[in-house]
Amino acid sequence: MTTRSICFAGLSRDEQTSVEAAFKQANAAHRWTLANENEAEAVVVDMDSMYGQMSLMKAMSGGKVVVALTAGGRVDTDFKLSRPVTAEGIATLLAELESQPAPVAEAPAPAPVPEPAASAPEPEPAPMPAPEPEPAPEPEPAPPADPHLADYLRPGALKGPVRLQLADAPAIVLDPAKGVYLGGAVLKPLLPYATAVVRESDFEPVDPARLPALATEIGGSHPFSRLAWILGLGGHGGSLAPGYNPNDRYKLLKWPQTEREFPRHFRIATVMMKGPALLTEIAELSGASLAEVTDYVNASLAVGVAEPDIMAPSEPEPAKGGGLLGRFRR
């Protein structure tokens, strides 16, 4: 007895398991093996699924013996397996399939031998095409930027409280759950954090239960926005932060908190509150240097109290109609 192959296609995982178990029970008196859809000679297609018709067409185009698996009564195939599937139903199906001869792959027809053509003058060889220029090499991707402390203030960047200590700056503790940092009230000592490269390995995890004691030990609790402000102030060395145009006008959206450590910031903020202005104009009117104004604008942009004043292009006025009809419409 020749071993033949069958595949159950398109079933859910649970039904596939139960159907294969029923197949093993029914196959005790037969010699069938389970195969994948491409290699099986008989394919059982789930006609009750949304992809049943597609699987049916694929199996038929591949020359398979197709069996419709369905709970309905009418099918367009020569064989049918009724749902719910039982071992008795599969045994009956296998017996019906065995009554049909196994399909034999047809040998490909021999290619026709071309008749010799009348001799003709050989055509002149076509000119060789010019070689195509080699494509320009793709530019290498830019290396990732070094991470800084400001990158870890974004939501989700830190999974829990951490402590950070630079050699030339006081220690701070970041508590991302509350959006606060623990440290002293003075900001200037934290300026080294603005330009330092900070990697995840530089952080020391902190037990959340220790946060109240650390707040007393190294300083009070302050919002992340205050730390983001000092990092924006000292992070760019007098140049405008990336993504902003030095030729734009900048304005303050509200009166910001000014720090006593930076007395000229009050005069810069006063000028900016009067209306949008160029960085050079703010420097001239406030008496501060251009670098000081640029750093202050960077800090204000970092905490969302400033923005560039970009004028939207005005729409052209519609052309007015002329003549009598135009005057009548107006």
Rosetta silent file (secondary structure, phi, psi, omega in degrees, C-alpha in Angstrom):
SEQUENCE: MTTRSICFAGLSRDEQTSVEAAFKQANAAHRWTLANENEAEAVVVDMDSMYGQMSLMKAMSGGKVVVALTAGGRVDTDFKLSRPVTAEGIATLLAELESQPAPVAEAPAPAPVPEPAASAPEPEPAPMPAPEPEPAPEPEPAPPADPHLADYLRPGALKGPVRLQLADAPAIVLDPAKGVYLGGAVLKPLLPYATAVVRESDFEPVDPARLPALATEIGGSHPFSRLAWILGLGGHGGSLAPGYNPNDRYKLLKWPQTEREFPRHFRIATVMMKGPALLTEIAELSGASLAEVTDYVNASLAVGVAEPDIMAPSEPEPAKGGGLLGRFRR
SCORE:     score description
SCORE:     0.000 S_00000001
   1 L     0.000  130.730 -178.058    0.000    0.000    0.000 S_00000001
   2 L   -81.754  137.753  175.936    1.446    3.385   -1.025 S_00000001
   3 L   -78.216  132.149  179.914    1.734    6.111    1.591 S_00000001
   4 E  -120.029  164.676 -172.393   -0.172    9.253    0.616 S_00000001
   5 E  -122.957  150.717 -177.612   -0.135   12.762    2.096 S_00000001
   6 E  -144.433  154.436  178.952   -2.814   15.187    3.257 S_00000001
   7 E  -137.295  139.679  173.998   -2.906   18.716    4.712 S_00000001
   8 E  -105.969  109.893 -170.750   -5.525   20.548    6.813 S_00000001
   9 E  -108.576  143.045  170.772   -5.249   24.227    5.797 S_00000001
  10 L    80.583   12.299 -178.787   -6.607   27.433    7.303 S_00000001
  11 L   -86.181  155.760  172.741   -7.828   26.059   10.662 S_00000001
  12 L   -67.959  163.746 -175.959   -7.512   27.861   13.967 S_00000001
  13 H   -61.465  -43.322 -178.705   -4.823   26.630   16.338 S_00000001
  14 H   -66.383  -44.822 -178.726   -7.288   24.899   18.685 S_00000001
  15 H   -68.474  -34.547  178.262   -9.248   23.233   15.875 S_00000001
  16 H   -59.314  -42.174 -179.242   -6.007   22.223   14.126 S_00000001
  17 H   -64.411  -45.018 -177.948   -4.932   20.344   17.244 S_00000001
  18 H   -69.256  -36.246 -179.459   -8.247   18.516   17.631 S_00000001
  19 H   -68.886  -39.953  179.269   -8.463   17.678   13.908 S_00000001
  20 H   -66.652  -34.770  176.549   -4.925   16.259   13.838 S_00000001
  21 H   -65.299  -41.867  177.410   -5.748   14.147   16.900 S_00000001
  22 H   -65.391  -35.604  178.390   -8.855   12.790   15.133 S_00000001
  23 H   -63.191  -44.221  179.903   -6.747   12.159   12.005 S_00000001
  24 H   -60.576  -38.318  178.582   -4.230   10.060   13.959 S_00000001
  25 H   -67.944  -42.376 -178.056   -7.092    7.955   15.360 S_00000001
  26 H   -73.697  -24.998 -174.771   -8.717    7.510   11.932 S_00000001
  27 H   -82.177    1.561 -179.202   -5.395    6.799   10.205 S_00000001
  28 H   -60.367  -33.200 -178.427   -4.776    3.627   12.237 S_00000001
  29 H   -99.452   10.423 -177.233   -6.282    1.574    9.399 S_00000001
  30 L  -132.106  178.369  178.531   -4.752    3.671    6.609 S_00000001
  31 L  -129.771   72.787  178.432   -1.360    4.869    5.440 S_00000001
  32 E  -117.514  151.210  176.024   -1.592    8.657    5.226 S_00000001
  33 E  -126.689  151.466  175.151    0.883   11.265    6.470 S_00000001
  34 E   -83.006  135.223  179.292    0.451   14.921    7.317 S_00000001
  35 L  -136.829  169.887  176.904    2.367   17.268    5.018 S_00000001
  36 L   -77.414  171.884 -171.313    2.513   20.993    4.382 S_00000001
  37 L   -64.361  -30.275 -177.025    0.198   22.672    1.903 S_00000001
  38 L   -79.469  -28.902 -173.865    2.740   22.759   -0.939 S_00000001
  39 L   -99.864  -19.920 -176.742    3.767   19.083   -0.720 S_00000001
  40 L   -71.462  143.932  177.382    0.466   17.337    0.186 S_00000001
  41 L   -83.683  -24.350  176.638   -1.465   15.667   -2.645 S_00000001
  42 E  -123.193  132.924 -178.221   -4.806   16.261   -0.861 S_00000001
  43 E  -122.815  123.331  176.509   -5.646   19.567    0.855 S_00000001
  44 E   -93.614  115.835 -173.692   -8.582   19.992    3.256 S_00000001
  45 E  -105.223  130.578  177.710   -9.671   23.661    2.987 S_00000001
  46 E   -76.454   99.492 -177.570  -11.722   25.426    5.687 S_00000001
  47 L   -79.299   -7.867  179.497  -14.521   26.886    3.545 S_00000001
  48 L   -90.515   -3.624  179.277  -16.179   28.541    6.559 S_00000001
  49 L   -92.779  165.627 -177.033  -13.280   30.963    7.101 S_00000001
  50 L   -70.345  -20.455  179.292  -12.893   34.315    5.373 S_00000001
  51 L  -101.444   10.328 -175.261   -9.845   33.044    3.455 S_00000001
  52 H   -61.384  -45.121 -177.708  -11.429   29.752    2.385 S_00000001
  53 H   -64.471  -36.998  178.935  -12.133   30.715   -1.218 S_00000001
  54 H   -65.905  -43.469  178.058   -8.605   32.015   -1.652 S_00000001
  55 H   -65.057  -34.936  179.005   -7.114   28.786   -0.273 S_00000001
  56 H   -62.976  -46.028 -178.182   -9.444   26.794   -2.522 S_00000001
  57 H   -65.420  -37.771  179.612   -8.252   28.567   -5.668 S_00000001
  58 H   -64.202  -44.054 -178.975   -4.616   28.160   -4.643 S_00000001
  59 H   -66.091  -41.312 -178.688   -5.020   24.404   -4.055 S_00000001
  60 H   -67.353  -39.035  179.690   -6.909   23.873   -7.310 S_00000001
  61 H   -67.996  -23.266  177.928   -4.339   25.818   -9.353 S_00000001
  62 L   -87.762    6.592  177.636   -1.622   23.620   -7.846 S_00000001
  63 L    74.150   24.525 -178.521   -3.318   20.429   -9.091 S_00000001
  64 L   -84.697  157.558  167.032   -4.240   19.230   -5.592 S_00000001
  65 E   -80.653  119.531 -170.982   -7.107   16.971   -4.601 S_00000001
  66 E  -104.997  132.760  177.091   -9.320   19.451   -2.744 S_00000001
  67 E  -119.515  128.030  179.018  -11.593   18.581    0.188 S_00000001
  68 E   -88.769  123.893  174.831  -14.062   21.174    1.495 S_00000001
  69 E  -100.582  113.922 -173.853  -14.287   21.389    5.299 S_00000001
  70 E  -156.974  158.003  173.238  -17.610   23.016    6.135 S_00000001
  71 L   -92.829   -5.994 -179.883  -20.681   22.931    8.321 S_00000001
  72 L   -85.642 -176.142 -175.642  -22.861   23.640    5.274 S_00000001
  73 L  -105.595  -26.587 -173.964  -24.363   21.241    2.818 S_00000001
  74 L  -106.320  132.437  178.031  -23.305   22.550   -0.605 S_00000001
  75 L  -137.090  160.722  179.921  -19.693   22.531   -1.798 S_00000001
  76 L  -105.573   22.848 -179.841  -17.893   23.043   -5.110 S_00000001
  77 L  -120.702  165.437 -179.344  -15.386   20.232   -4.599 S_00000001
  78 L   -75.174  -23.280 -177.252  -15.448   16.498   -5.274 S_00000001
  79 E  -127.368  152.720 -177.402  -14.868   15.652   -1.602 S_00000001
  80 E  -141.974  141.164  172.420  -16.292   17.035    1.637 S_00000001
  81 E  -122.512  117.047 -174.241  -15.463   16.744    5.353 S_00000001
  82 E   -78.235  145.202  174.332  -18.334   17.820    7.586 S_00000001
  83 L   -99.169  138.848    3.087  -17.833   20.018   10.644 S_00000001
  84 L   -73.294  147.506 -174.429  -17.611   19.232   13.543 S_00000001
  85 L   -80.174  133.380  176.851  -14.758   16.939   12.568 S_00000001
  86 L  -126.747  164.108  177.802  -14.718   13.438   14.010 S_00000001
  87 H   -63.137  -37.539  179.487  -12.406   10.456   13.638 S_00000001
  88 H   -63.967  -40.856  179.745  -15.221    8.548   11.866 S_00000001
  89 H   -64.982  -38.586  178.618  -15.666   11.396    9.372 S_00000001
  90 H   -68.472  -39.570  178.720  -11.934   11.503    8.605 S_00000001
  91 H   -60.637  -42.747  177.999  -11.824    7.701    8.219 S_00000001
  92 H   -62.244  -41.695  179.183  -14.669    7.866    5.701 S_00000001
  93 H   -62.365  -44.545 -178.816  -12.856   10.678    3.828 S_00000001
  94 H   -62.171  -39.112  178.430   -9.583    8.729    3.680 S_00000001
  95 H   -64.239  -40.037  178.829  -11.424    5.693    2.283 S_00000001
  96 H   -65.517  -39.986  179.828  -13.053    7.866   -0.406 S_00000001
  97 H   -67.322  -35.983 -179.430   -9.707    9.399   -1.332 S_00000001
  98 H   -69.763  -21.440  178.211   -8.070    5.971   -1.539 S_00000001
  99 L   -73.462  -14.234  178.137  -10.744    4.861   -4.004 S_00000001
 100 L   -99.756  142.426  178.557   -9.345    7.460   -6.405 S_00000001
 101 L   -65.931  145.137  178.372   -5.950    6.899   -8.056 S_00000001
 102 L   -66.441  140.388 -179.428   -3.145    9.056   -6.738 S_00000001
 103 L   -66.290  139.062  179.362   -2.325   11.946   -9.064 S_00000001
 104 L  -112.272  129.032 -178.987    0.738   11.387  -11.210 S_00000001
 105 L   -66.513  129.859 -179.683    2.817   14.350  -12.227 S_00000001
 106 L   -75.306  136.475  177.063    2.792   14.732  -15.979 S_00000001
 107 L   -71.859  140.182 -179.953    6.159   14.672  -17.664 S_00000001
 108 L   -64.710  140.230  179.899    6.862   17.891  -19.502 S_00000001
 109 L   -65.071  141.312  179.617    6.338   17.674  -23.238 S_00000001
 110 L   -64.575  142.590 -179.540    9.566   17.643  -25.231 S_00000001
 111 L   -67.403  137.967  179.610   10.448   20.956  -26.701 S_00000001
 112 L   -64.176  139.970  178.491    9.826   21.113  -30.461 S_00000001
 113 L   -81.125  119.558 -178.033   12.940   20.836  -32.581 S_00000001
 114 L   -68.252  141.707  176.693   13.187   23.997  -34.648 S_00000001
 115 L   -73.309  143.475  179.964   13.478   23.517  -38.375 S_00000001
 116 L   -64.215  130.668 -178.955   16.674   24.792  -39.844 S_00000001
 117 L   -85.600  157.216  177.963   16.144   28.246  -41.229 S_00000001
 118 L   -63.621  140.818 -178.717   17.417   29.394  -44.549 S_00000001
 119 L   -63.249  137.331 -179.711   20.867   30.789  -44.342 S_00000001
 120 L  -134.421  154.689  179.464   20.872   34.525  -44.124 S_00000001
 121 L   -62.329  136.811 -179.853   23.671   37.017  -43.940 S_00000001
 122 L   -67.169  132.760  178.888   24.840   37.484  -40.427 S_00000001
 123 L   -69.153  153.887  176.600   23.854   40.888  -39.038 S_00000001
 124 L   -66.940  141.577  179.398   26.554   43.269  -38.063 S_00000001
 125 L   -62.968  138.484  179.060   27.265   43.187  -34.332 S_00000001
 126 L   -68.483  146.831  178.500   25.516   45.904  -32.380 S_00000001
 127 L   -62.918  142.767  179.116   27.790   48.512  -30.881 S_00000001
 128 L   -67.278  130.243  178.549   28.726   47.845  -27.301 S_00000001
 129 L   -67.209  149.709  177.704   26.748   50.095  -24.936 S_00000001
 130 L   -66.046  139.576 -179.933   28.733   52.533  -22.885 S_00000001
 131 L   -62.975  137.002  178.374   29.295   51.281  -19.355 S_00000001
 132 L   -69.249  140.923  179.417   26.903   52.742  -16.836 S_00000001
 133 L   -65.437  142.652  178.458   28.538   54.989  -14.269 S_00000001
 134 L   -66.772  137.566 -179.883   28.965   53.382  -10.902 S_00000001
 135 L   -63.361  145.605  178.807   26.458   54.664   -8.347 S_00000001
 136 L   -65.750  139.412  179.610   27.809   57.099   -5.845 S_00000001
 137 L   -63.721  139.250  179.045   28.447   55.471   -2.486 S_00000001
 138 L   -67.639  139.211  179.600   25.771   56.140    0.091 S_00000001
 139 L   -65.003  141.882  178.626   26.922   58.465    2.837 S_00000001
 140 L   -68.262  140.172  179.761   27.693   56.762    6.085 S_00000001
 141 L   -62.681  144.068  179.505   25.106   57.426    8.792 S_00000001
 142 L   -66.245  141.115  179.134   26.107   60.035   11.294 S_00000001
 143 L   -63.931  147.673  179.885   27.202   58.579   14.625 S_00000001
 144 L   -61.038  142.267 -179.673   24.614   58.907   17.394 S_00000001
 145 L   -67.384  146.962  177.167   24.957   62.052   19.448 S_00000001
 146 L   -65.091  136.157 -179.528   26.425   61.745   22.908 S_00000001
 147 L   -74.560  146.171  176.743   23.667   61.699   25.548 S_00000001
 148 E  -124.167  170.023 -175.460   23.379   64.578   28.007 S_00000001
 149 H   -60.705  -34.578 -179.285   21.461   64.995   31.240 S_00000001
 150 H   -60.722  -28.469  179.557   18.648   66.888   29.467 S_00000001
 151 H   -66.523  -26.431 -176.896   17.885   63.730   27.442 S_00000001
 152 H   -88.656   -1.079  176.709   17.009   61.847   30.641 S_00000001
 153 H   -86.459   -6.721  179.951   14.420   64.410   31.751 S_00000001
 154 L   -74.021  149.627 -179.963   12.003   63.250   29.043 S_00000001
 155 L   -58.130  133.431  177.396    9.084   61.040   30.151 S_00000001
 156 L    86.367   -6.881 -178.435   10.014   57.363   30.186 S_00000001
 157 L   -71.623  -32.372  179.257   13.781   57.921   29.912 S_00000001
 158 L  -116.390  139.249 -177.814   14.377   56.816   33.530 S_00000001
 159 L   -93.193  -11.866 -179.029   12.647   53.850   35.151 S_00000001
 160 L  -170.181  178.865 -179.206   13.220   54.884   38.765 S_00000001
 161 L   -62.716  139.656  178.694   15.087   57.256   41.098 S_00000001
 162 E  -140.157  156.945  178.151   18.802   57.657   40.350 S_00000001
 163 E  -115.131  140.696 -179.889   21.740   59.616   41.798 S_00000001
 164 E  -133.414  137.359 -178.501   24.316   61.429   39.654 S_00000001
 165 L  -140.645  118.488  171.321   27.590   62.974   40.763 S_00000001
 166 L   -96.206  156.475 -177.327   30.118   64.854   38.618 S_00000001
 167 L   -65.187  -30.881 -175.811   33.601   65.579   39.884 S_00000001
 168 L  -111.700   24.400 -179.538   33.118   69.354   39.542 S_00000001
 169 L  -149.156  154.501  179.183   29.462   69.644   40.517 S_00000001
 170 L   -68.970  156.775  178.615   27.258   68.763   43.515 S_00000001
 171 L   -71.024  146.801  173.994   25.328   65.488   43.548 S_00000001
 172 E  -133.562  155.045  177.257   21.697   65.459   42.430 S_00000001
 173 E  -122.237  127.814  179.745   18.984   62.813   42.653 S_00000001
 174 E  -101.087  129.680  177.872   16.363   62.481   39.882 S_00000001
 175 E  -118.068   90.535 -174.660   12.888   61.203   40.764 S_00000001
 176 L   -66.461  -25.185 -178.861   11.088   60.645   37.423 S_00000001
 177 L   -63.974  -37.169 -179.721    7.870   59.440   39.066 S_00000001
 178 L  -100.930   -7.326 -179.088    7.301   62.892   40.616 S_00000001
 179 L    67.387   37.530 -179.121    9.205   64.867   37.995 S_00000001
 180 E  -132.175  160.675  171.129   11.514   66.444   40.584 S_00000001
 181 E  -124.269  152.359  178.295   15.207   66.491   41.416 S_00000001
 182 E  -104.094  126.205 -179.406   16.843   66.708   44.838 S_00000001
 183 E   177.634 -177.819 -179.095   19.634   69.235   45.185 S_00000001
 184 L   -70.578  163.735 -178.445   20.557   72.682   46.364 S_00000001
 185 L   -77.960  -19.810 -179.220   18.523   75.780   45.563 S_00000001
 186 L   -82.449  136.644 -173.578   21.454   77.504   43.781 S_00000001
 187 L   -96.300  -31.833 -175.079   21.624   76.754   40.049 S_00000001
 188 H   -56.375  -38.222  178.458   25.058   77.978   38.932 S_00000001
 189 H   -62.429  -16.351 -178.958   26.911   75.014   40.519 S_00000001
 190 H   -88.963   -0.620 -177.874   24.856   72.703   38.255 S_00000001
 191 L   -58.796  -34.049  177.107   26.165   74.255   35.003 S_00000001
 192 H   -57.766  -26.377  178.781   28.773   71.454   34.467 S_00000001
 193 H   -68.380  -19.541 -174.737   25.844   69.052   34.004 S_00000001
 194 H   -69.578  -32.946 -176.187   24.722   71.040   30.923 S_00000001
 195 H  -111.520   -7.896 -177.534   27.647   69.981   28.720 S_00000001
 196 L   -71.231  141.471  172.543   28.783   66.717   30.360 S_00000001
 197 E   -78.921  122.092 -175.885   28.236   63.450   28.474 S_00000001
 198 L  -120.416  120.423  177.927   26.032   61.320   30.746 S_00000001
 199 L  -108.931  163.830 -176.402   25.492   57.624   30.077 S_00000001
 200 H   -59.590  -31.487  179.921   23.155   55.223   31.833 S_00000001
 201 H   -68.993  -14.649  179.144   26.116   53.595   33.572 S_00000001
 202 H   -79.361  -15.565 -178.756   26.850   56.936   35.293 S_00000001
 203 L   -85.329  145.299  175.509   23.592   56.763   37.256 S_00000001
 204 E  -111.338  117.676 -179.958   23.387   55.048   40.631 S_00000001
 205 E   -58.993  145.674 -177.788   19.963   53.517   41.406 S_00000001
 206 L  -123.529  134.248  175.210   18.299   54.890   44.525 S_00000001
 207 L   -68.004  123.661 -179.057   15.832   53.098   46.792 S_00000001
 208 H   -54.882  -27.190  179.924   12.601   55.147   46.714 S_00000001
 209 H   -67.742  -18.408 -178.462   12.355   54.751   50.501 S_00000001
 210 H   -89.048   -7.247 -174.562   15.558   56.828   50.855 S_00000001
 211 H   -58.980  -43.950  178.314   14.249   59.853   48.953 S_00000001
 212 H   -59.628  -40.285  179.750   12.946   61.775   52.022 S_00000001
 213 H   -68.686  -38.880  179.739   16.282   61.382   53.793 S_00000001
 214 H   -67.578  -32.332  177.212   18.236   62.396   50.677 S_00000001
 215 H   -61.413  -35.360  177.576   16.095   65.507   50.278 S_00000001
 216 H   -77.658  -33.408 -173.765   17.308   66.628   53.684 S_00000001
 217 H   -75.602  -48.215 -173.531   20.889   65.503   53.059 S_00000001
 218 H  -108.956   -3.002  177.917   21.693   67.051   49.657 S_00000001
 219 L   140.307  177.751 -177.583   19.002   69.724   49.299 S_00000001
 220 E   -79.626 -173.378 -178.689   15.313   70.294   48.758 S_00000001
 221 E  -101.258  129.827 -177.202   12.965   69.053   46.045 S_00000001
 222 E  -133.347  149.570 -178.020   12.694   71.100   42.832 S_00000001
 223 E   -69.119  152.714  177.207   10.740   70.531   39.589 S_00000001
 224 H   -56.064  -31.517 -176.299   12.440   69.083   36.512 S_00000001
 225 H   -61.650  -33.013  179.395   11.621   72.325   34.662 S_00000001
 226 H   -68.978  -39.543  177.347   14.098   74.238   36.840 S_00000001
 227 H   -69.268  -39.910  177.762   16.840   71.744   36.027 S_00000001
 228 H   -62.261  -33.311 -179.958   15.892   71.797   32.317 S_00000001
 229 H   -64.840  -48.084 -178.019   16.201   75.603   32.403 S_00000001
 230 H   -70.523  -31.690  176.635   19.795   75.624   33.686 S_00000001
 231 H   -68.493  -38.092  175.613   20.740   72.796   31.292 S_00000001
 232 H   -68.626  -33.687 -179.167   19.329   74.810   28.374 S_00000001
 233 H   -66.382  -42.391 -174.136   21.123   77.924   29.573 S_00000001
 234 H  -105.216    8.096 -171.833   24.563   76.343   29.658 S_00000001
 235 L   -88.666   -8.515 -171.855   24.236   73.613   27.071 S_00000001
 236 L  -129.523    4.806  171.932   25.103   75.434   23.824 S_00000001
 237 L    58.434   42.147  177.469   27.925   77.868   24.621 S_00000001
 238 L    85.079   -1.087  175.763   26.299   81.040   23.323 S_00000001
 239 L  -102.572  153.493 -179.141   24.935   79.456   20.130 S_00000001
 240 L   -70.011  142.832 -178.425   21.250   78.936   19.410 S_00000001
 241 L   -59.464  147.829  179.546   19.956   75.417   20.123 S_00000001
 242 L   -56.065  141.430  179.777   19.685   73.098   17.069 S_00000001
 243 L    96.485   -6.386 -179.674   16.442   73.458   15.152 S_00000001
 244 L  -117.351  147.644 -174.893   16.075   77.214   15.718 S_00000001
 245 L   -99.268  123.808  179.528   16.932   80.028   13.308 S_00000001
 246 L   -67.187  -13.519  179.244   19.091   82.911   14.602 S_00000001
 247 L   -92.929    0.759  175.294   17.365   85.197   12.078 S_00000001
 248 L   -82.445  161.299  172.878   13.899   84.622   13.579 S_00000001
 249 E   -93.210  144.282 -176.371   12.293   86.908   16.118 S_00000001
 250 E  -122.895  147.385 -177.764   11.683   85.443   19.568 S_00000001
 251 E  -139.939  155.117  173.730    9.083   86.281   22.185 S_00000001
 252 E   -92.448  136.615  179.532    8.184   85.291   25.735 S_00000001
 253 L   -83.911  -25.474  177.066    4.785   83.690   26.234 S_00000001
 254 L  -156.764  164.663 -179.648    4.616   84.656   29.909 S_00000001
 255 L   -70.799  118.704 -176.217    6.750   86.355   32.506 S_00000001
 256 L   -84.476  165.972  172.348    9.298   83.733   33.570 S_00000001
 257 L   -74.753  123.217  178.829   10.855   83.151   36.961 S_00000001
 258 L  -101.111  139.175 -176.738   14.158   85.039   36.985 S_00000001
 259 L   -92.116  138.672  179.258   17.018   83.796   39.119 S_00000001
 260 L   -65.297  -20.109  179.262   18.911   86.188   41.374 S_00000001
 261 L   -70.792  -16.075 -176.837   22.134   84.505   40.270 S_00000001
 262 L  -127.249   79.473 -172.588   21.670   86.014   36.789 S_00000001
 263 L   -63.343  -28.938 -177.853   20.736   89.702   37.291 S_00000001
 264 H   -73.417  -15.934  179.874   20.841   90.596   33.567 S_00000001
 265 H   -63.595  -29.369  179.206   18.097   88.077   32.820 S_00000001
 266 H   -63.784  -42.184 -179.483   15.532   90.475   34.276 S_00000001
 267 H   -70.370  -36.427  177.544   16.443   93.127   31.674 S_00000001
 268 H   -63.304  -44.788  179.902   16.434   90.534   28.857 S_00000001
 269 H   -64.195  -36.993  179.779   12.981   89.295   29.897 S_00000001
 270 H   -61.613  -42.688  178.789   11.685   92.867   30.102 S_00000001
 271 H   -65.950  -43.857 -176.399   12.692   93.530   26.477 S_00000001
 272 H   -68.517  -28.964  178.898   11.249   90.242   25.223 S_00000001
 273 H   -70.066  -16.986  179.898    7.908   90.829   26.961 S_00000001
 274 L   -76.090  -19.535  179.078    7.424   93.978   24.871 S_00000001
 275 L   151.680  168.674 -179.955    7.123   91.940   21.684 S_00000001
 276 L   -60.885  141.943 -178.635    8.987   89.662   19.286 S_00000001
 277 E  -153.186  155.393  174.012   12.522   90.792   18.506 S_00000001
 278 L   -69.015  157.961  179.194   15.717   89.581   16.890 S_00000001
 279 H   -60.651  -39.355  179.448   18.461   88.294   19.157 S_00000001
 280 H   -66.125  -36.463  178.132   20.642   91.264   18.202 S_00000001
 281 H   -66.905  -41.314  178.761   17.822   93.691   19.017 S_00000001
 282 H   -62.705  -41.306  179.468   17.270   92.093   22.438 S_00000001
 283 H   -63.681  -42.211 -178.133   20.985   92.356   23.177 S_00000001
 284 H   -66.617  -42.640 -175.847   21.098   96.030   22.146 S_00000001
 285 H   -77.318  -26.029 -177.052   18.014   97.054   24.134 S_00000001
 286 H   -94.529  -15.656 -176.970   18.889   95.058   27.269 S_00000001
 287 L    80.404    6.045  178.028   22.579   95.901   27.449 S_00000001
 288 L   -93.108  162.461  177.298   23.485   92.187   27.596 S_00000001
 289 L   -74.465  160.877  179.096   25.878   90.438   25.233 S_00000001
 290 H   -62.537  -37.579  178.692   24.548   88.458   22.286 S_00000001
 291 H   -64.036  -40.679  178.590   25.838   85.219   23.874 S_00000001
 292 H   -64.147  -42.185  179.147   23.968   85.983   27.124 S_00000001
 293 H   -64.095  -43.696 -178.935   20.755   86.686   25.194 S_00000001
 294 H   -62.879  -44.161  178.419   21.135   83.505   23.127 S_00000001
 295 H   -61.733  -40.637 -179.487   21.720   81.362   26.239 S_00000001
 296 H   -65.917  -39.884  178.564   18.675   82.925   27.934 S_00000001
 297 H   -65.394  -40.220  176.582   16.497   82.254   24.866 S_00000001
 298 H   -58.135  -45.295 -179.702   17.747   78.630   24.802 S_00000001
 299 H   -63.809  -40.433 -179.720   16.762   78.181   28.454 S_00000001
 300 H   -69.506  -35.941  175.860   13.330   79.731   27.856 S_00000001
 301 H   -66.383  -36.551 -177.340   12.742   77.531   24.795 S_00000001
 302 H   -64.231  -30.385 -178.062   13.720   74.431   26.797 S_00000001
 303 L  -106.440    6.404  172.611   10.956   75.027   29.358 S_00000001
 304 L    78.936   20.114  177.911    8.345   76.303   26.904 S_00000001
 305 L  -100.288   -0.230  177.089    8.090   79.947   28.002 S_00000001
 306 E  -136.453  159.096  177.198    9.500   81.280   24.701 S_00000001
 307 E  -158.832  155.277  175.276    8.947   80.546   21.034 S_00000001
 308 E   -72.357  143.618  179.258    9.975   81.930   17.640 S_00000001
 309 E   -96.167   91.388 -177.125    7.513   84.386   16.119 S_00000001
 310 L   -99.905  116.805 -178.147    7.078   82.941   12.619 S_00000001
 311 L   -77.403  129.037  175.802    4.651   84.926   10.481 S_00000001
 312 L   -71.977  139.337  179.334    2.322   82.816    8.350 S_00000001
 313 L   -62.808  132.560 -178.667    2.380   83.846    4.659 S_00000001
 314 L   -73.543  142.804  179.451   -0.597   86.045    3.847 S_00000001
 315 L   -77.836  137.296  179.118   -3.060   84.748    1.275 S_00000001
 316 L   -64.915  143.334  178.740   -3.311   86.852   -1.929 S_00000001
 317 L   -70.244  141.314  177.575   -6.500   88.855   -2.272 S_00000001
 318 L   -64.030  142.907  179.334   -8.874   87.533   -4.969 S_00000001
 319 L   -65.984  137.800 -179.616   -8.816   89.511   -8.182 S_00000001
 320 L   -82.898  138.699  178.508  -11.719   91.890   -8.504 S_00000001
 321 L   -69.861  145.813  179.476  -14.003   91.467  -11.500 S_00000001
 322 L  -107.283  176.231  177.476  -14.034   94.290  -14.040 S_00000001
 323 H    76.991 -174.363 -177.581  -16.623   95.748  -16.316 S_00000001
 324 H   -63.193  -43.016 -178.950  -20.314   96.203  -15.800 S_00000001
 325 H   -63.653  -39.125  178.620  -20.871   92.626  -14.546 S_00000001
 326 H   -65.075  -42.397  178.899  -18.082   93.030  -12.008 S_00000001
 327 H   -65.786  -34.329  179.591  -19.510   96.329  -10.701 S_00000001
 328 H   -66.583  -42.026  179.733  -22.943   94.736  -10.495 S_00000001
 329 H   -65.069  -39.451  179.215  -21.579   91.828   -8.418 S_00000001
 330 L   -68.808    0.000    0.000  -19.755   94.209   -6.060 S_00000001
